[in-house]
Amino acid sequence: MTGTHAALRLFTTCPQSRGDLSPDYVASVIEAARWSDEAGCEGMLVYTDHGIVDPWLVSQIILQNTKTLCPLIAVQPLYMHPYTAAKMVATYAYLHRRRIYLNMLAGGFKNDLAAMGDTTPHDDRYLRTTEYTLIVRKLLESPGPVTFEGKYYTIRNCRMTPPLDPALFPGILISGSSPAGVEAARAIGGVAIKYPKPPDEEQETPTEAGVECGFRVGIIARDDDEEAWRVALKRFPEDRKGQITQQLAMKVTDSHWHKQLAARDATADYASTYWLGPFHNYSTFCPYLVGSHARVAQELAGYLAAGFRTLVLDIPPAEEDLRHTVRALDLARAGAGL
């Protein structure tokens, strides 16, 4: 496989623990992490919510079983104090001499938020996450004690020990599908990740947004369109139970990206590459690009030409899928002149 992709940071996503027995789950994490490492990916997103295991502990497994792959750890401010998050980053760097990334969350499942007694409105949650992330940054950047007073958090004379090597400072990502998300990305110096429309429908490019932007899609690419769609429809068949679950989820979410995707048609259109069938069947949370390597590459090149420089892929079901994805990405980079 090719190495790290020039001008494009590529992340995969870690398998989730729902429904998995512990030994099998650990093995699936190690397997997917090694595929991603060997493919030259920058990192691997590790989810967090009430229904799955702790992402920091899963990330330890990733670090112990890969050479360069960086865990992209989802950080929910309700779960830990910003000092604790900064301490974890510094500790991983100290123990492993490895960099990690932080995927800063402002939302989550509404029932999870309610269970934690959190009724903070959507845009205010982004303000809270901004404060949280600024504290983490200051603790990791400053050689001396840090004081911060905000609306949601206050710390006084906190010092980070062990200190973090500046070369291992974490990359920071945050959802950027809403105006509040884009503003938060700007404030914290992070990458705004979008759940994109087809590239020809993206009205505002990352350059116009004034922040670094990335996008999240799944990819099923094969030698020809027919084979790609055969794989796609076998992997994500129509699921009435999933569709009902998706409809119920829509009633309890205030997520901008969730509503934007739900409003689009889910029909498998073989003349198109962009597909939302898995999303509408509640099988995954992102759009998919399906087709031949050349057709998928053309769509990807549109995003790259618009200025997107970070791509977060869905969970790789097999090493073969990652190979096909890398092949399409190589064609896309050439098509975008990168």
N, C-alpha and C positions, 0 to 999 in steps of 0.2 A: 504494500500500500504506500501511498505518498505520505510525506511528512506533513508538518504543520502548514496550513494553507496561508500563503502570503496575503496580507491585507484582509484576512477574514479569520475571526476567532470562531472555532467550531466546538459546540458542546453537544453531548448526548444527554439522555436522561436515565437515571438509575431506576431499575425495577422497583415497584412498590411492594410492601409487605402484606397487603390485604390477601387473605386466603392462603398464604404460604406457610408451611411448617418451617420452623427456624433453620434446620440444616439445609433444606432446599433453597430457602431464601438467601442465605449467606452465599451459597454456591452460585446462585444466579447473579448476585451483585458482583462477585469476583469475576465471573465470566464476562459480563457486559463491560466491566471496567477494563479488563485486559483487551477486549476487542477495541475499545475506544482509545486506549493508550497506544496500541499498535497501529491504529489508523492515523495517529498524529493529532488527535483531538486535543484542544486546549483543556477541556474539563468535562465534568459530568454533573448535571443538576440533580440534587437530592431533595425531594419533596418534604414538606412537613404539614401535618394536620392532626386532629385528635385520633384519627383512625389508623395511623401507621406508626412505625417505630421511630425513635429519635434520629434526626438527620446527622447530628454530630457524631453519634456512635457508628452509624453507617459509613460516614466519611472516614472514620478511622480504618475501617476494613478496606476502603478504596486506597487509602494512602499506603497501607501495608502490602498491597498486592499489585501496585503499578510503579512505573519508573518516573513518569513526568506528569501524569494526569492530575488536574487540579479539581478537587471537589467544589462544586458550586452549591453552597449550603443555603437552603431557604431559612430565613430568619424571621420569625413571628415575634414582634415586640412584646406581645402578651405573655410569651413563654419564659423569657429571661430578661434580666436587667442589662442595659447596654454595657456595663462594666464586665459582666460575665461573658457576653459575646466577644468583647475585645480580648479578654483573658484567654478564651478558647483559641482565637486566631493566633495570639502570641505563643501559646503553648504548642500548637501544631507546628508553627515555624521553628520553635526551639527543639522539639522532639524529632521532627522529620526533615528539617531544612527544605520545606516545600511551601509553595504559595497556595492559598485557597482563594475562592471567590465567594462573595456574599450576595444572595438573591433576597433583597429586602422586600418584605411583604407589608402591605398596608391593609389588606383585607383578609379574606379567608371565607370559609363556609359560614353563612350567617348563624346557623345553629351552634357552631363552634364558638363564635364570638359571644353569643348569648349565654352559653354555658360558662364562659369566663366572666360574665357580668359586664360585658362591653357593649355599650349602645352608642359609641362614638359615630357620628355621621361620616359618610364616605370621604369627602374632601378633608375633613379634620383628621381622619386616620392617616392621610398622606402627610399632613403637618406633623403629626406625632412621629411617624416613621422618619421624617426629615430630621427632627431633633435627635432621635435615637441614633441615626446614622452619623450625624455630626459629632456626637459624643464618642462613638466608636472610633471615628477618624482621628479626633483630637487625642484620644488616649494612645492610639497606635503611632501617631506622628510625633508627639511631644516628648522630649527627653526629660521634662520636668513635670511637676504636678499640674493637673488640669482642673479648672473650675468652669462650670456651665450652669446657667440658670435659664430655664425655658418654661413654657406653659405646662409641659407634661413631665419633664425630667429636670432634676437639679443634682449636681455633684459638686463637691468642694475638695480641692487639694487631693485628687485621686492621681496616683502614679501607676503606670503599667510596668509590672515586673513579671517575667523577664521582658526587657525592651525588645521591640521588633526591628529586625534588620530591614532598612528601607527597601532593599531589593525584593523583599517578600511581602510588601504591602498588598493587601487583598484588592482584587478587582471588585467593583460594586455594580450590580444590576438591579433594576426595579421595573415593575410593569409600567408601560408608557402608553397605554391605549386610551387614556383619558387626559384632559388638560391638566388635572391635578397631578397625574403621574408624571407628565412631561416636566412640570414645574418642579416636582420633587427631584427628578433626575438632574435637573439643572442646579438645584441648590446643593445637592450632595456630591456633585461631580461624578455621577453614575451614568450607566448606559440604560436608556429607555427601551424596554423590550415590548414590541407590538405583536398582537395576533393579527396578521395582516389580511387585507383584502387582496385580490389578484393585483399584481404589480401595476397594471394599467389603470387601476382604480384608486391607487394611493394618491390622494390629492395633495398632501403635504409631504415633501421629501424630508429626510433627516437634516439636510442642510438648511432648509427653511425653518425647521423646528428649533434650530440653534443648539441642539444637544446631540451627543453621539447616540445612534439608534441601532437596535438589532431587531430580529424577528424570530418567531417561533413557529415552525411547521414540522409536520411529519413528511417523510419522502418514501415513496415506493417506486423505484425506477428499475426497468429491465431493458433488454435489448430492443423490444418493440412494445407498442401501446397495448396490444392484445394480451400479451403475457403479464404486463404490469397490472392491468385491470383484473385479470384472472386472480392474481395474487391478492390484490386489494379487496376484492369482494369475498374471497375465501377468508381472509383475515378479519374483515369487518362486515359480517353479514347483517341483514336487516334484523333488528332486535326490538320487538314491541315493548318488552319490559324496560329496556334501556331508554326507549323513546319517552315512555311515561315518566321515568325517573328524571330525564332531562327536562320535561315540561314542569315537573314539580320543583326542580332546582331553579328554574327561571322565576318561579313565584317568590323565592326567598333570597334572591341575590340582588345586590345593587352594583354589580360589576359591569362596567361599561363594555369591556371586551366580550363578556359573556352575552350581553344583549345584542351587540353588533353581529356576532356570529350566528346567534339564534334566529335573527331576522332574515338570514340568507337561505336559499334553497339547498336542500341536502341531496337532491337527485344526482345519481351517478351519470354524468354527461361525458361520454367517451370522446366527444369533440373538444372537451375542456381538460385542463390539467388540474385545476383547483377543485378540491372536493371536501365537503363538510359532512359526509355520511358518518364517519366515526364520531364526530362531535355530537351530532343529533341522536345517535344511538347510545350516547353516554359511555362510549368506549375509550375516549381520550378527550383532551381539552384544547386541541389545536387543529387548524386546517391541515389538509394533506395535499401534496403535489404527487400526481400519479401519471405515469406515462413512460415513454422511451427515455433513454438517457438524454437524447438530444432535446426532446420536448420539455422535460423537467429542467434541463440546463437553461433553456430559453427563458423559463419563468424565473429561475434563480438569478439569471443575468440581469433581468429587469429590476429585481430588488437591489442587487449589487450596484448597478448603474445609478440607481436613485440615491445611493449613499449608505445603505445598511452594511454594517461591518461585523456584526455578531449574529450568529445563527445558533439557535437552541433547537436541536432535533428531539423527536419523541423517543420513547424507549426502543432500543434496537432489539428485535425479536431473534435475530440470528446474525452471525458475523457476515454472512453473505449479503444481507441487506445493507450493512455498513459499507461493504466494498462497492456495491452498486451506487450508493449515495455519494461516496467519494469520487467515483467516476463521473457522475453528473456534475458535481461541484467543480472538478477540474475543467470540464467543458464550459461551465458557466463563467469561471474566472477568465478563461481565454476569450469568451464572448463579450465580457465586460471590459476587457483590456487591462486586467489586473495581473 
